[in-house]
């Protein structure tokens, strides 16, 4: 019983560690970020007039989660969330998880 619990905890930690640190390619992500830069700025500094937050220097896990939430409809579907409604279709431009990880790696590499 004790060994099974230890094995389960070890497996869970390995799973969490794998998802916490993305294997993104920052150089590839830079190319995909060009579309995002329209609202979030060329250096991820954000744009107040678009109500687009700064993304430079944010942790990869956070960026991945938020982009995935927009892609999956967890965010950006409430009719009262005008900025989320703008972001949701933009997240669809990123075709797959690897691309999301690449963009997140690029943004995390930028200075705040």
C-alpha positions in Angstrom: 0.0 0.0 0.0 2.8 2.4 1.0 4.8 1.6 -2.1 1.8 2.1 -4.3 1.1 5.5 -2.8 4.8 6.5 -3.3 4.7 5.3 -6.9 1.5 7.3 -7.5 2.9 10.5 -6.0 6.1 10.0 -8.0 4.1 9.6 -11.2 2.0 12.6 -10.5 5.1 14.7 -9.8 6.7 13.6 -13.1 3.5 14.5 -14.9 3.3 17.9 -13.3 6.9 18.6 -13.9 6.5 17.8 -17.6 3.5 20.1 -18.0 5.0 22.9 -15.9 8.0 23.4 -18.1 7.2 23.7 -21.7 9.5 22.4 -24.4 9.0 25.5 -26.5 11.3 26.7 -29.2 11.6 30.5 -28.7 13.0 31.2 -32.1 10.1 29.4 -33.8 7.7 31.1 -31.4 9.0 34.6 -32.5 7.6 34.0 -36.0 4.2 33.0 -34.7 4.1 35.9 -32.3 4.0 38.4 -35.2 0.1 38.1 -35.3 0.0 38.6 -31.5 2.2 41.7 -31.7 -0.7 43.6 -33.3 -2.3 43.9 -29.9 0.3 42.9 -27.4 3.1 45.0 -28.9 6.2 44.0 -30.8 8.2 43.2 -27.6 5.3 41.9 -25.6 5.0 45.1 -23.7 1.2 45.3 -24.0 -0.9 48.0 -25.5 -3.2 50.0 -23.1 -5.4 51.3 -26.0 -6.2 47.8 -27.0 -6.5 46.7 -23.3 -3.9 44.0 -24.2 -1.7 43.1 -21.2 2.0 42.9 -21.3 3.2 39.3 -21.9 7.0 39.7 -21.9 8.7 37.8 -19.2 5.6 35.9 -18.1 6.1 32.3 -17.1 5.6 29.8 -19.9 3.1 27.6 -17.9 0.9 30.6 -17.3 0.9 31.7 -21.0 0.2 28.2 -22.2 -2.7 27.8 -19.9 -4.3 31.1 -20.8 -3.9 30.6 -24.6 -5.2 27.0 -24.3 -8.2 28.3 -22.2 -9.1 30.8 -25.0 -8.7 28.0 -27.7 -10.9 25.6 -25.7 -13.6 28.2 -25.0 -13.0 28.3 -21.2 -12.2 32.0 -21.6 -13.5 34.5 -24.1 -17.1 33.3 -24.5 -19.0 35.5 -22.0 -20.9 38.2 -24.0 -19.9 40.8 -21.3 -16.2 40.1 -21.8 -15.4 42.2 -24.9 -11.7 41.8 -24.6 -11.9 38.0 -24.1 -14.2 37.9 -27.2 -11.5 39.6 -29.2 -8.8 37.2 -27.9 -10.7 33.9 -28.4 -10.5 33.9 -32.2 -6.9 35.1 -32.2 -5.9 32.1 -30.1 -7.3 29.9 -32.8 -4.5 31.1 -35.1 -2.1 29.0 -33.2 -2.6 25.6 -34.7 -1.4 23.2 -32.0 0.1 22.7 -28.6 3.7 22.9 -29.8 3.1 26.3 -31.4 1.5 27.6 -28.2 4.6 26.3 -26.3 6.9 28.0 -28.8 5.1 31.4 -28.5 5.1 31.0 -24.7 8.9 30.3 -24.8 9.5 33.3 -26.9 7.5 35.6 -24.6 9.1 34.2 -21.5 12.5 35.0 -23.1 11.7 38.7 -23.4 12.5 41.2 -20.7 9.6 42.8 -18.8 
